């Protein structure tokens, strides 16, 4: 399994955003991370998410902690 770190691309498993890709922008603690889509591209808005609701992928973006949606949007396009 992929490690959970800033920049890791994941797929949301639950909720109305399930099936959409997102990027971890901050690690809150061992159970929660902050993710973003950004919304214009994937439909995932910036929010705190339980780790059990994510499936990490092998893909990783080189971003800094709390990177803006604009930075992430440029890397995902």
DRENBANU-628859 format. One record per residue (C-alpha): x, y, z; residue in one letter; residue number from 1. Coordinates in Angstrom, 3 decimals. Layout:
N
px->X py->Y pz->Z res->a n->NUM;
...
//
This chain:
77
px->0.000 py->0.000 pz->0.000 res->x n->1;
px->1.120 py->3.533 pz->-0.711 res->x n->2;
px->2.273 py->5.711 pz->2.121 res->x n->3;
px->0.061 py->8.522 pz->3.329 res->x n->4;
px->1.882 py->11.793 pz->2.796 res->x n->5;
px->1.385 py->15.269 pz->1.370 res->x n->6;
px->0.985 py->15.074 pz->-2.396 res->x n->7;
px->-0.398 py->11.523 pz->-2.490 res->x n->8;
px->-3.216 py->11.114 pz->-5.030 res->x n->9;
px->-6.193 py->9.148 pz->-3.672 res->x n->10;
px->-9.682 py->8.052 pz->-4.663 res->x n->11;
px->-12.599 py->8.903 pz->-2.372 res->x n->12;
px->-14.491 py->5.745 pz->-1.403 res->x n->13;
px->-17.574 py->7.191 pz->0.313 res->x n->14;
px->-19.924 py->10.148 pz->0.176 res->x n->15;
px->-21.216 py->12.153 pz->-2.755 res->x n->16;
px->-17.629 py->12.564 pz->-4.020 res->x n->17;
px->-16.975 py->8.799 pz->-4.092 res->x n->18;
px->-15.002 py->7.621 pz->-7.095 res->x n->19;
px->-13.344 py->11.019 pz->-7.592 res->x n->20;
px->-9.606 py->11.606 pz->-7.359 res->x n->21;
px->-8.163 py->13.979 pz->-4.780 res->x n->22;
px->-4.768 py->15.009 pz->-3.411 res->x n->23;
px->-3.654 py->15.020 pz->0.236 res->x n->24;
px->-2.539 py->18.559 pz->1.143 res->x n->25;
px->-2.070 py->18.110 pz->4.908 res->x n->26;
px->-1.898 py->15.281 pz->7.465 res->x n->27;
px->-3.928 py->16.167 pz->10.579 res->x n->28;
px->-3.212 py->13.037 pz->12.630 res->x n->29;
px->-3.090 py->9.268 pz->12.123 res->x n->30;
px->-6.805 py->9.115 pz->11.244 res->x n->31;
px->-7.467 py->12.328 pz->9.295 res->x n->32;
px->-6.013 py->14.217 pz->6.341 res->x n->33;
px->-7.025 py->17.336 pz->4.408 res->x n->34;
px->-7.728 py->16.705 pz->0.721 res->x n->35;
px->-8.650 py->18.802 pz->-2.288 res->x n->36;
px->-9.639 py->18.065 pz->-5.888 res->x n->37;
px->-9.610 py->20.908 pz->-6.853 res->x n->38;
px->-13.352 py->21.185 pz->-7.319 res->x n->39;
px->-13.231 py->22.580 pz->-10.894 res->x n->40;
px->-11.419 py->19.473 pz->-12.115 res->x n->41;
px->-12.551 py->16.544 pz->-9.978 res->x n->42;
px->-15.490 py->17.780 pz->-7.931 res->x n->43;
px->-13.714 py->17.296 pz->-4.590 res->x n->44;
px->-13.617 py->20.400 pz->-2.420 res->x n->45;
px->-10.973 py->21.013 pz->0.243 res->x n->46;
px->-11.994 py->19.196 pz->3.429 res->x n->47;
px->-10.872 py->16.990 pz->6.281 res->x n->48;
px->-11.377 py->13.288 pz->5.504 res->x n->49;
px->-11.092 py->10.084 pz->7.503 res->x n->50;
px->-8.276 py->7.901 pz->6.141 res->x n->51;
px->-10.610 py->4.901 pz->5.930 res->x n->52;
px->-12.611 py->6.792 pz->3.274 res->x n->53;
px->-9.626 py->7.031 pz->0.907 res->x n->54;
px->-7.771 py->4.591 pz->-1.330 res->x n->55;
px->-4.236 py->5.890 pz->-1.951 res->x n->56;
px->-2.830 py->5.476 pz->-5.461 res->x n->57;
px->0.801 py->5.047 pz->-6.486 res->x n->58;
px->0.759 py->8.533 pz->-8.023 res->x n->59;
px->2.264 py->11.416 pz->-6.029 res->x n->60;
px->2.544 py->15.146 pz->-6.776 res->x n->61;
px->5.505 py->17.220 pz->-5.622 res->x n->62;
px->3.663 py->19.885 pz->-3.621 res->x n->63;
px->4.258 py->21.713 pz->-0.366 res->x n->64;
px->2.009 py->21.334 pz->2.653 res->x n->65;
px->-1.297 py->23.266 pz->2.265 res->x n->66;
px->-0.642 py->23.935 pz->-1.427 res->x n->67;
px->-3.310 py->26.051 pz->-3.110 res->x n->68;
px->-5.950 py->24.602 pz->-5.417 res->x n->69;
px->-4.401 py->26.598 pz->-8.284 res->x n->70;
px->-1.002 py->24.898 pz->-7.805 res->x n->71;
px->-2.604 py->21.451 pz->-7.739 res->x n->72;
px->-4.820 py->22.241 pz->-10.740 res->x n->73;
px->-1.723 py->23.103 pz->-12.800 res->x n->74;
px->-0.043 py->19.793 pz->-11.882 res->x n->75;
px->-3.126 py->17.660 pz->-12.576 res->x n->76;
px->-3.815 py->19.095 pz->-16.042 res->x n->77;
//
